[in-house]
Amino acid sequence: MTREYFSNDQRTIEQLLSALTSENWAERRDAARVLGYRGHISAVAPLIQALNDTRADVRNQAILSLGMLGDRRAIAPLVVMFSNPNHAFVSARALSWIKSRRVVKPLIAGLKSDNKTIRLCAAEVLGEIADPRAVQPLIEALSDEDNSVCKYAALSLGKLKDRRAVSPLLAALRSKDKKVQNNTAVAWYEPSDEEVQASTIIALGDLGDNNVVEFIVPFLRSENRELVYAVTHALGELRSKVAFQPLLEMLNNPVTSAWMGHFAAVALGKIGDTQAFDPLITALCDKDVMIRIAAADGLGYLGDLRALPNLRLARKNDNGIDEFGESVSDHAAKAIRRIQRYMKKSGL
């Protein structure tokens, strides 16, 4: 965690510790926050006491500050707070900040909780802790009855980068595909099966196994934007030459929507095949600003020195701005810097 700068003189520390028992709840909350950023060991015990505060705002801030302090004395009380669905998210996050193997076991146990909020929080946070003990429990969580848990279990498995997860993730992908085809409905607040598929595909890309390419390429034909993004992202991360042609066809298809062409252009650049150079240069002059931005990004990832003159022209003359406020000029400048770093690294 990055700590803000505060004076750490003893008098100030004592004032903050005293404020933890103020009659004003906002003062108690603010004191708990600052004590966490100060990193002063004397705050651990008082912050543990603050976990019993009558105000949830104060309790949550004390939880986060104990995580920042990273003291192992906080593990047991934080585990207790994690068992409360109202504090599960911040408690799981705080536990993940404490550098101790002791935090893994209670988080794994959370995957079996009867409360889906606790299961979800455990699934999300376990990906932030590089501990192989979490792999098998997260694999089992892929079949959780709640889509939110499945989604974060998949993403966490991708972050852990353990190849044992490849086959279970592919099985989960196929399982959700059957539900999509059968139009299985989900509650409005729950991620759709396509969203879970998207997270699963991103995880497969993060695992770096090119054997999965043939299973995820067909999803490029989906009409779901999040799913297509996930596929192109994964294919770009895998740098698979097998995916080159389908992505090129997507970029060049006149009926392809701009956002699909955008995803394809970036992935083509990441794959690094020089055959992408001419199509990306052409796309840099496309009528749609999203395509031009993606083409600039793709050329930056491709790292081909021949793109520099075109990118410099785009940086100077293209005033296009997309719906999110992103400009072609800025992305061209980033691509130029990326290529220049590549040149320097390669001694060119």
C-alpha positions in Angstrom: 0.0 0.0 0.0 1.1 3.6 -0.7 1.0 5.7 2.4 0.2 9.4 2.4 2.8 11.6 4.1 1.9 12.6 7.7 4.0 13.8 10.6 4.7 11.0 13.0 5.5 12.8 16.2 4.3 11.1 19.4 2.0 14.0 20.4 0.1 13.8 17.1 -0.2 10.0 17.4 -1.6 10.4 20.9 -4.1 12.9 19.7 -5.3 10.6 16.9 -5.5 7.6 19.3 -7.6 9.8 21.6 -9.9 10.8 18.7 -10.7 7.1 18.2 -12.9 7.4 21.3 -14.5 10.8 20.4 -18.2 11.2 20.8 -18.2 12.4 17.2 -18.3 9.4 14.8 -16.8 11.4 11.9 -13.8 12.2 14.1 -13.4 8.5 15.0 -13.6 7.5 11.4 -11.0 10.1 10.3 -8.7 9.2 13.1 -8.9 5.5 12.1 -8.1 6.5 8.5 -5.0 8.6 9.3 -3.6 6.1 11.7 -3.6 3.5 8.9 -1.7 5.8 6.6 0.8 6.7 9.3 1.9 3.1 9.8 2.5 3.5 13.5 2.6 0.2 15.3 1.0 1.7 18.5 -2.3 2.0 16.5 -2.9 -1.7 16.1 -4.5 -2.5 19.4 -6.7 0.7 19.5 -7.8 0.0 15.9 -8.7 -3.6 16.8 -10.9 -2.1 19.6 -12.5 0.2 17.0 -13.8 -2.9 15.2 -16.5 -2.8 17.9 -17.6 0.8 17.2 -21.3 1.4 16.9 -20.9 3.0 13.5 -20.3 0.8 10.4 -18.3 3.7 8.8 -15.8 3.6 11.6 -15.6 -0.2 11.7 -14.9 -0.3 7.9 -12.2 2.3 8.2 -10.5 0.5 11.1 -10.6 -2.7 9.1 -8.8 -1.0 6.1 -6.3 0.7 8.3 -5.4 -2.6 10.0 -4.8 -4.1 6.6 -2.5 -1.1 5.8 -0.5 -1.6 9.0 0.0 -5.3 8.0 0.4 -6.4 11.6 -0.3 -10.1 12.2 -2.1 -9.4 15.4 -5.0 -8.1 13.3 -5.5 -11.4 11.4 -7.8 -13.1 13.9 -10.1 -10.1 14.5 -10.3 -9.4 10.7 -11.3 -13.0 10.1 -14.2 -12.4 12.5 -15.2 -9.3 10.6 -14.9 -11.2 7.3 -17.6 -13.6 8.5 -20.1 -10.6 8.6 -21.5 -10.0 5.0 -21.7 -6.3 5.8 -17.9 -6.1 6.3 -16.8 -9.0 4.1 -15.5 -6.9 1.2 -13.2 -4.6 3.2 -12.1 -7.4 5.5 -11.1 -9.6 2.6 -9.2 -6.8 1.1 -7.5 -5.9 4.3 -6.5 -9.5 4.9 -5.0 -9.7 1.4 -2.7 -6.8 2.3 -1.2 -8.6 5.3 1.8 -10.6 4.2 1.2 -13.8 6.0 0.3 -17.4 4.9 -2.2 -17.3 7.8 -4.7 -15.2 5.8 -5.1 -17.7 3.0 -6.9 -20.5 5.0 -9.8 -18.3 6.2 -10.3 -16.8 2.8 -10.4 -20.3 1.3 -13.0 -21.3 3.9 -15.0 -18.2 2.8 -15.5 -19.9 -0.6 -17.7 -22.5 1.2 -19.8 -19.9 3.1 -23.6 -20.1 2.9 -23.6 -16.4 2.2 -22.8 -15.5 -1.5 -21.4 -12.1 -0.6 -18.7 -13.8 1.5 -18.0 -16.4 -1.2 -17.8 -13.6 -3.9 -15.3 -11.5 -1.8 -13.2 -14.6 -1.1 -13.1 -15.5 -4.8 -12.1 -12.0 -5.8 -9.3 -11.4 -3.2 -7.6 -14.8 -3.4 -6.4 -13.8 -6.9 -4.3 -11.0 -5.2 -2.5 -13.5 -3.0 0.1 -15.6 -4.7 -0.6 -18.8 -2.9 -1.0 -22.2 -4.7 -3.3 -23.5 -2.0 -6.1 -21.3 -3.4 -6.0 -22.9 -6.9 -8.1 -26.0 -6.2 -10.7 -24.3 -4.1 -11.1 -21.6 -6.8 -11.5 -24.3 -9.4 -14.3 -25.8 -7.3 -15.9 -22.3 -7.1 -16.2 -22.2 -10.9 -19.3 -24.3 -10.4 -20.8 -22.1 -7.7 -24.6 -21.5 -8.1 -24.0 -17.8 -8.1 -22.6 -16.2 -11.3 -20.7 -13.5 -9.4 -18.7 -16.1 -7.6 -18.0 -18.0 -10.8 -16.8 -14.7 -12.5 -14.3 -13.8 -9.8 -13.1 -17.3 -9.3 -12.2 -17.4 -13.0 -10.4 -14.1 -12.9 -8.5 -15.0 -9.8 -7.4 -18.3 -11.4 -6.0 -16.3 -14.3 -4.1 -14.1 -11.9 -2.6 -17.1 -10.1 -1.2 -18.4 -13.5 -1.4 -22.0 -12.5 -1.8 -24.3 -15.5 -3.9 -26.7 -13.5 -6.8 -24.3 -14.0 -6.8 -24.6 -17.9 -9.0 -27.7 -18.2 -11.5 -26.6 -15.5 -11.8 -23.2 -17.1 -12.5 -24.7 -20.5 -15.1 -27.0 -18.9 -16.7 -24.0 -17.2 -16.7 -22.1 -20.5 -18.5 -24.9 -22.3 -21.0 -25.3 -19.4 -22.0 -21.6 -19.6 -22.2 -21.8 -23.3 -24.9 -24.5 -23.0 -26.8 -22.2 -20.7 -26.5 -19.3 -23.1 -27.8 -21.4 -25.9 -30.7 -22.5 -23.8 -31.5 -18.9 -22.9 -31.3 -19.5 -19.2 -32.4 -16.4 -17.4 -30.6 -14.9 -14.4 -31.6 -12.3 -11.9 -31.2 -8.6 -13.0 -28.4 -8.0 -10.4 -26.4 -11.1 -11.3 -23.8 -11.3 -14.0 -25.1 -13.0 -17.2 -23.6 -16.3 -18.4 -21.9 -14.3 -21.2 -20.2 -12.1 -18.5 -19.0 -15.2 -16.8 -17.7 -16.6 -20.1 -15.9 -13.3 -20.7 -14.1 -13.5 -17.4 -13.3 -17.2 -18.0 -11.8 -16.3 -21.4 -9.7 -13.5 -20.0 -8.4 -15.9 -17.4 -7.5 -18.4 -20.1 -5.5 -15.7 -21.9 -3.7 -14.8 -18.7 -2.7 -18.4 -18.2 -0.7 -18.3 -21.4 -1.6 -21.7 -22.8 -2.0 -21.5 -26.6 -3.9 -24.8 -26.7 -7.0 -22.9 -25.7 -7.0 -20.7 -28.9 -9.2 -23.1 -30.9 -11.8 -23.1 -28.2 -12.1 -19.3 -27.8 -11.8 -18.1 -31.4 -15.4 -19.1 -32.2 -16.6 -16.6 -29.6 -15.5 -13.8 -32.0 -18.8 -14.3 -33.7 -20.7 -13.4 -30.6 -22.9 -10.3 -30.6 -22.0 -9.6 -27.0 -19.6 -6.8 -26.8 -18.0 -7.8 -23.5 -17.5 -11.4 -24.7 -15.8 -10.2 -28.0 -13.5 -7.9 -26.0 -12.5 -10.8 -23.8 -11.7 -13.0 -26.8 -9.6 -10.3 -28.5 -7.8 -9.5 -25.3 -7.0 -13.1 -24.6 -5.8 -13.7 -28.2 -3.6 -10.6 -27.9 -2.1 -11.8 -24.6 -1.5 -15.3 -26.1 0.2 -13.8 -29.2 -1.2 -16.7 -31.2 -0.5 -16.7 -34.9 -3.5 -19.0 -35.3 -5.8 -16.1 -34.4 -4.3 -13.7 -36.9 -6.6 -14.5 -39.8 -9.9 -14.4 -37.9 -8.9 -11.1 -36.3 -7.8 -9.6 -39.7 -11.1 -10.6 -41.2 -12.9 -8.9 -38.3 -10.9 -5.7 -38.9 -11.5 -5.7 -42.7 -15.2 -6.7 -42.6 -17.2 -3.7 -43.8 -20.2 -4.7 -41.7 -18.2 -5.1 -38.5 -19.2 -2.6 -35.9 -16.6 0.0 -34.9 -16.1 -1.5 -31.4 -15.3 -5.0 -32.9 -12.8 -3.5 -35.3 -11.3 -1.6 -32.4 -10.7 -4.8 -30.4 -9.3 -6.6 -33.4 -6.8 -3.9 -34.3 -5.3 -3.9 -30.8 -5.1 -7.7 -30.7 -3.4 -7.8 -34.1 -0.7 -5.5 -32.9 -0.1 -7.5 -29.8 0.3 -10.7 -31.8 3.3 -9.2 -33.5 2.9 -10.6 -37.0 4.3 -8.0 -39.5 1.5 -9.0 -41.9 -0.6 -6.7 -39.7 1.4 -3.7 -40.7 -0.4 -2.7 -43.9 -4.0 -3.3 -42.6 -3.2 -1.3 -39.5 -1.7 1.6 -41.5 -4.9 1.5 -43.6 -7.0 1.5 -40.4 -5.1 4.6 -39.2 -7.1 6.5 -41.9 -10.4 4.9 -41.2 -13.5 7.1 -41.1 -14.3 5.9 -37.6 -12.3 7.5 -34.8 -12.5 4.4 -32.7 -10.8 2.4 -35.4 -8.1 5.0 -35.9 -7.4 5.0 -32.2 -7.1 1.2 -32.1 -4.9 1.2 -35.2 -2.5 3.6 -33.4 -2.5 1.3 -30.4 -2.0 -1.7 -32.6 0.9 -0.2 -34.4 2.5 0.7 -31.1 2.3 -2.9 -29.9 3.5 -4.2 -33.3 6.7 -2.1 -32.8 7.4 -1.7 -36.5 9.7 1.3 -37.2 8.0 1.9 -40.5 4.9 3.1 -38.7 6.6 6.2 -37.2 6.0 8.6 -40.1 2.3 7.7 -40.2 1.9 7.9 -36.5 3.6 11.3 -36.4 1.2 12.6 -39.0 -1.7 11.3 -37.0 -0.3 12.9 -33.8 0.0 16.2 -35.6 -3.1 16.3 -37.8 -5.8 14.0 -36.5 -8.1 15.8 -34.1 -10.6 13.0 -33.8 -12.0 12.3 -30.3 -14.2 9.3 -29.4 -17.2 9.2 -27.1 -15.0 8.5 -24.1 -12.8 11.6 -24.7 -9.9 9.6 -26.1 -8.0 11.3 -28.9 -6.2 9.8 -31.9 -3.4 12.3 -31.4 -2.8 11.1 -27.8 -2.9 7.4 -28.8 -0.5 8.1 -31.7 1.9 9.8 -29.3 1.7 6.8 -27.0 2.4 4.4 -29.9 5.4 6.5 -30.9 6.8 6.3 -27.4 6.2 2.5 -27.3 8.1 2.0 -30.6 10.9 4.3 -29.4 11.3 2.2 -26.2 11.4 -0.9 -28.4 14.1 0.7 -30.5 16.1 1.6 -27.5 15.7 -1.9 -25.9 16.8 -3.5 -29.2 19.7 -1.2 -29.7 18.3 0.2 -33.0 
